[in-house]
Each structure stands twice: as C-alpha cells, then as structure tokens.
Amino acid sequence: MKSADISIIGPDSKGIVATITNFIFENQCNIEEVSQNVVNGTFFMNVKISINKKKFDREIFNKGLAKEAKQLGMKSRVFYDEQKQKKNMAILVTKEDHVLTELLMANKNGKLNVNIPIVIGTMEILEDICKKYKIKFICIKDRQQSLREDKILKILDENKVDFVVLARYMKILSPKFVWNYPNRIINIHPSLLPAFPGAMAYMQAFEKGVKISGATSHFVTVDLDQGPIITQEAFTLDTTKSLEEIKKSGRDCENKALIRAVTLFVNNKLECRWGKVIINKKS
C-alpha cells in the first residue's frame, strides 16, 4: 500500500480544508494532489495521499477521518490501491446488453480479475443476463435523480465498491454522485471523443459521412463526455455499409475499449494527473 484517494463531500462551511489536511499530516501522510469545488452549496474535495508510516492501520485512519468529517457535517471516503487485492467493481446499466455481457464474460474467463458484487439497472431488461452469470441485480426505477442516486450510492457503500463502470448507462450523473467516486467511474462512449457527443453518435457519424469512427473509454467528470480519456478503438467506415452494420462495428469497439480500460484500472496502471490519464507500463 503506497497511496490512497480521499473524497470529502457535504454542505460547504469554513475550516473544511484545514481540518482535513491537518488530519492527513498528523497521520504521517503526504498530500500529492488536491482539488476542490463548490456547486450550489455542496463542497467537494479530492485528495491523493502517499503513506509514509510502516505500520499504517487503515481502519484507524478511516474511522478518524470519518469522525473529523462528521463534525464538519461531511462524509468521507477512502480508496486504497493495493496491488494484491481484487477491486470491487459495480456496473450500471439501462437496456443495451453488449457491454454488460462482454464484462461479465471476460471476468468469468479470468481476464479482468475483479469482484463484481452488484449490477444496478434503471430497467429490468438485463436482469436475466446477470442471473446467467450469478451476479446480483438491483433495479432502481426512481425518476427523480437525487432519490435514484442516493439509493445507488447506498448500495455501492453496502457492497464496498472501489469503482463503477457505466455499461451504456443512459442517465446523466449529478456532480454530487461523480464527486463520491473521483476518477473511479469509467464510461464507454460511442464515438472518438471529443467529436459527436450524446447518445446518437453513430447516426451523426453516418449522416456526416466520416471515414473513421470508434469508441472512447474515459473517466466521468461533471462535464458531460469531457472526462480524461483512457482508451480508444477505431474502425474505418465503409460508405456501402448500412447503419446497422456500422453500429455493429461500433459496438465491437466499445467492448474492446472498455475491457482494456478496466484491465488497466484494476492493475493500477492508470494515473490521472490534472485532467490527463497516464498509463504506467512499469507498475
């Protein structure tokens, strides 16, 4: 264990930064990177720390940080990246099945090396696929975003989720949700970002007559489809092919790009520095 990511979130007030940073220093940890923001009275702080203590007690640190945060009316999360420990990955879905199936199949075949304790959907369409792979599926149908996301966050906490994958999850996440898992939500987008944002990317590519399209995996930020890019896959568009044939090529790229991104993440080969992903080939 060499480093950890801390997220602090809650109502904005005075003294939050000083209290949290002092706690970190008092526990013989260094701050490597810090970012903070306030939106509509909600404060968010993300801190990357390096751990200097030889005998570092994770439980004591977590409880101490939670106590400091609670006194400020905040909630804390700590994510430790340990090489030898499998990460817990949650998957969020809506109705498209190709990415979910690819993830579950790859993990069953030992290609991902993750635990998948839960799949959460906004519809029940994909529940049978999860049953096939003996993965727990929960459907959250609430239309109100804040209520839906609060329920999802509670489920993620209960399952000790380390990171989240959006497998064609067709809901926009709020800043509050994203801030709870900074640089720990991986999305797959059906185009070579930053071009063609939104859900109808392949149709836009088809209508524009572009010659190359593909898919992009990226970390989710509060700016839609603007998060740091992890991997990309491309294919050449043949103008003689139909839209459905182009979509199939696109879905194949989505599967490849996302599987590669998840593999890099679970093997601790990704670093996000100031909005750019660095792939560490030596780790």
Residue, then its C-alpha position, 0 to 999 in steps of 0.5 A: m500500500k503506497s497511496a490512497d484517494i480521499s473524497i470529502i463531500g457535504p454542505d460547504s462551511k469554513g475550516i473544511v480544508a484545514t481540518i482535513t489536511n491537518f488530519i492527513f499530516e498528523n497521520q504521517c501522510n503526504i498530500e500529492e494532489v488536491s482539488q476542490n469545488v463548490v456547486n450550489g452549496t455542496f463542497f467537494m474535495n479530492v485528495k491523493i495521499s502517499i503513506n509514509k508510516k510502516k505500520f499504517d492501520r487503515e481502519i484507524f485512519n478511516k474511522g478518524l477521518a470519518k469522525e473529523a468529517k462528521q463534525l464538519g457535517m461531511k462524509s468521507r471516503v477512502f480508496y486504497d490501491e493495493q496491488k494484491q487485492k481484487k477491486n470491487m467493481a459495480i456496473l450500471v446499466t439501462k437496456e443495451d446488453h453488449v457491454l454488460t455481457e462482454l464484462l461479465m464474460a471476460n471476468k468469468n474467463g479470468k481476464l479482468n480479475v475483479n469482484i463484481p458484487i452488484v449490477i444496478g439497472t434503471m430497467e429490468i431488461l438485463e436482469d436475466i443476463c446477470k442471473k446467467y452469470k450469478i451476479k446480483f441485480i438491483c433495479i432502481k426505477d426512481r425518476q427523480q435523480s437525487l432519490r435514484e442516486d442516493k439509493i445507488l450510492k447506498i448500495l455501492d457503500e453496502n457492497k464496498v465498491d472501489f469503482v463503477v463502470l457505466a455499461r451504456y448507462m443512459k442517465i446523466l450523473s449529478p456532480k454530487f454522485v461523480w464527486n463520491y467516486p473521483n476518477r473511479i467511474i469509467n464510461i464507454h462512449p460511442s464515438l472518438l471523443p471529443a467529436f459527436p457527443g450524446a447518445m446518437a453518435y453513430m447516426q451523426a457519424f453516418e449522416k456526416g459521412v466520416k471515414i473513421s469512427g470508434a469508441t472512447s473509454h474515459f473517466v466521468t467528470v461533471d462535464l458531460d463526455q469531457g472526462p480524461i480519456i483512457t482508451q480508444e478503438a477505431f474502425t474505418l467506415d465503409t460508405t456501402k455499409s448500412l447503419e446497422e452494420i456500422k453500429k455493429s462495428g461500433r459496438d465491437c469497439e466499445n467492448k474492446a475499449l472498455i475491457r482494456a480500460v478496466t484491465l488497466f484500472v484494476n492493475n493500477k496502471l492508470e494515473c490521472r494527473w490534472g485532467k490527463v490519464i497516464i498509463n504506467k507500463k512499469s507498475 
